[in-house]
Amino acid sequence: MDTPLLWHIPLSHFNEKVRWTLDYKRIPHRRQVLGADYLIRAWRATGRGTLPILFLDGRAIGDSTHIIAALEERYPEPPLYPGDAAALHRALALEDYFDEQLGPALRAAIVTPLFRHDPDLALRVLTTGMPDKAYQTLRPLVRIFPAFYRFRHKISDSKLEAERAIVNAALDRIEQERQGRAYLVGDAFTVADAAAATRDPVPAARRAAAVSAGLPRHAATASGHAVDGRRLPAASRPLRGSPATVGCRVDAAASV
Ligand SMILES: N[C@@H](CCC(=O)N[C@@H](CS)C(=O)NCC(=O)O)C(=O)O
């Protein structure tokens, strides 16, 4: 069996969700950060233009939910799916909610003001952690890139307040679902926690704040502020820390 290979971009909660899964299950794997040509490469691999993509047992799997389902089957231990049918149903429903409601709204809530006030900064933030050439390649397109990105992700200025409200409602829902427990479903870390906790707005806001402060982009992972002072409960973030503490990864050479 080939070592699984993850194509990903650093600044993305969907990608983070799969990185957490690979680390949680301690699956030896390689990672490759894509650059400005991610769209065409993703389309060729899976027929859809999004990352993450995992190459597993000769298959290219797109969509974080499908990737986790495949990993759960191939590497069942430790499980991210609860054994009990009702709990599994609830965990998958929460995963879907955080992916389909919170994820896009959070992306829009962060990116919309950046595009409005500083498209170049938006480009720097979105290419955080990519090879430097990615920003250099996209920089000449800075006037049209926001329109492309908004179209891709159905983002508009007029929806900003609604997107923020969705983010706040989701943060409230995490607290309601947890009911004071450490995890969202039962007493163990599940796919619901992976989906919720990787939506933590803090890392994204940190990077944006650090980049806007003129720090080098590699420093942008290490400083900054919470969004509206809110962050997820620590108990939902058992894997926070350097990848080295949990990882089995080998970063492949970046492509662009
Ligand atoms: N439902 C998908 C969403 C993935 C997604 O939206 N990925 C974004 C990164 S956050 C992406 O690839 N965006 C690039 C684009 O659409 O151009 C999943 O769970 O994997």
Ligand as a Chemical Component Dictionary entry (heavy atoms), coordinates in Angstrom:
data_LIG
# 
_chem_comp.id                   LIG 
_chem_comp.type                 NON-POLYMER 
_chem_comp.pdbx_formal_charge   0 
_chem_comp.three_letter_code    LIG 
# 
loop_
_chem_comp_atom.comp_id 
_chem_comp_atom.atom_id 
_chem_comp_atom.alt_atom_id 
_chem_comp_atom.type_symbol 
_chem_comp_atom.charge 
_chem_comp_atom.model_Cartn_x 
_chem_comp_atom.model_Cartn_y 
_chem_comp_atom.model_Cartn_z 
_chem_comp_atom.pdbx_ordinal 
LIG N1  N1  N 0 -17.211 20.494 1.487  1  
LIG C1  C1  C 0 -15.815 20.592 1.133  2  
LIG C2  C2  C 0 -15.395 22.049 1.124  3  
LIG C3  C3  C 0 -13.945 22.225 0.790  4  
LIG C4  C4  C 0 -13.602 23.676 0.494  5  
LIG O1  O1  O 0 -14.459 24.546 0.386  6  
LIG N2  N2  N 0 -12.299 23.909 0.363  7  
LIG C5  C5  C 0 -11.846 25.232 0.061  8  
LIG C6  C6  C 0 -10.764 25.622 1.021  9  
LIG S1  S1  S 0 -11.523 26.163 2.530  10 
LIG C7  C7  C 0 -11.254 25.289 -1.306 11 
LIG O2  O2  O 0 -10.688 24.349 -1.775 12 
LIG N3  N3  N 0 -11.413 26.438 -1.933 13 
LIG C8  C8  C 0 -10.800 26.688 -3.181 14 
LIG C9  C9  C 0 -11.788 27.148 -4.189 15 
LIG O3  O3  O 0 -12.973 26.833 -4.052 16 
LIG O4  O4  O 0 -11.359 27.802 -5.140 17 
LIG C10 C10 C 0 -14.990 19.753 2.111  18 
LIG O5  O5  O 0 -15.482 19.457 3.208  19 
LIG O6  O6  O 0 -13.869 19.346 1.772  20 
# 
loop_
_chem_comp_bond.comp_id 
_chem_comp_bond.atom_id_1 
_chem_comp_bond.atom_id_2 
_chem_comp_bond.value_order 
_chem_comp_bond.pdbx_ordinal 
LIG N1  C1  SING 1  
LIG C1  C2  SING 2  
LIG C1  C10 SING 3  
LIG C2  C3  SING 4  
LIG C3  C4  SING 5  
LIG C4  O1  DOUB 6  
LIG C4  N2  SING 7  
LIG N2  C5  SING 8  
LIG C5  C6  SING 9  
LIG C5  C7  SING 10 
LIG C6  S1  SING 11 
LIG C7  O2  DOUB 12 
LIG C7  N3  SING 13 
LIG N3  C8  SING 14 
LIG C8  C9  SING 15 
LIG C9  O3  DOUB 16 
LIG C9  O4  SING 17 
LIG C10 O5  DOUB 18 
LIG C10 O6  SING 19 
# 
